[in-house]
Amino acid sequence: MDTQIKLPTRTGQSATSFRTQAVQSLAAFRQEWQQLMDGESLLAVQTPVGLILADVADKLGLSPKERCEFLGDDLAREVDLFMQERVRLTQ
């Protein structure tokens, strides 16, 4: 998809600095994935898109309301249930 998203201006923060912060957060997210892949191509990753989108929401520091808007109510609930189950299984 070749779509550019305009990031909103945050109170007390210019659109440019907010955009820079968003890019830095997304770059850190990519670097985490690169470390997990241990030198393998990120194109080889097979993971659910919904979980990647939830990770992006987390990296951007979205509020719960923004997260639901970004993911949609259904996916936000599914991700929350998935993460609760995952935590439960690791205890």
C-alpha positions in Angstrom: 0.0 0.0 0.0 1.5 3.3 -1.0 -0.5 5.7 1.3 1.0 8.5 3.3 -0.6 9.1 6.7 -0.7 12.6 8.1 0.1 12.5 11.8 -2.0 14.9 13.9 -0.4 17.7 15.9 -0.3 16.9 19.6 -1.0 19.7 22.1 2.3 21.5 22.8 4.1 19.6 20.1 4.7 20.5 16.5 3.6 18.1 13.8 7.3 17.7 12.8 8.5 16.7 16.2 5.5 14.3 16.6 6.3 12.8 13.2 10.0 12.4 14.2 9.0 10.7 17.4 6.7 8.3 15.5 9.4 7.4 13.0 11.9 6.8 15.8 9.4 4.5 17.6 8.7 2.6 14.4 12.5 2.3 13.7 13.0 0.8 17.2 10.2 -1.6 16.5 11.9 -2.7 13.3 15.2 -3.1 15.1 13.6 -5.3 17.7 12.3 -7.6 14.9 15.7 -7.6 13.2 17.3 -8.8 16.5 14.6 -11.5 16.9 15.3 -12.7 13.4 19.0 -12.9 14.1 20.1 -11.7 10.6 17.4 -13.3 8.6 15.3 -11.2 6.3 12.2 -9.6 7.8 10.4 -10.7 4.7 10.6 -14.3 6.0 8.6 -13.4 9.2 5.2 -15.1 9.3 3.1 -13.5 12.1 -0.5 -12.4 12.4 -1.0 -8.9 11.0 -3.3 -8.1 13.9 -0.5 -8.6 16.4 1.9 -6.5 14.4 -0.7 -3.7 14.3 -1.1 -4.0 18.1 2.6 -3.7 18.5 2.6 -0.6 16.3 -0.1 0.9 18.5 2.0 0.1 21.5 5.2 1.6 20.0 3.4 4.8 19.1 2.1 5.0 22.7 -1.5 5.3 21.7 -4.1 5.8 24.4 -6.7 3.1 24.8 -9.2 5.2 22.8 -6.7 5.8 20.0 -5.7 2.1 20.1 -9.4 1.1 19.6 -9.8 3.6 16.8 -6.6 2.3 15.1 -7.3 -1.4 15.5 -11.0 -1.3 15.5 -13.1 -2.6 18.4 -13.2 -6.2 17.3 -9.4 -6.6 16.7 -8.6 -4.7 19.9 -10.8 -7.2 21.8 -9.3 -10.2 20.0 -5.7 -9.0 20.7 -6.5 -8.3 24.4 -8.0 -11.8 24.7 -5.0 -13.4 22.9 -2.5 -11.6 25.2 -4.5 -12.6 28.3 -4.5 -16.2 27.2 -0.8 -16.1 26.4 0.0 -14.6 29.9 -2.2 -17.2 31.5 -0.3 -20.0 29.7 3.1 -18.7 30.7 2.2 -18.6 34.5 
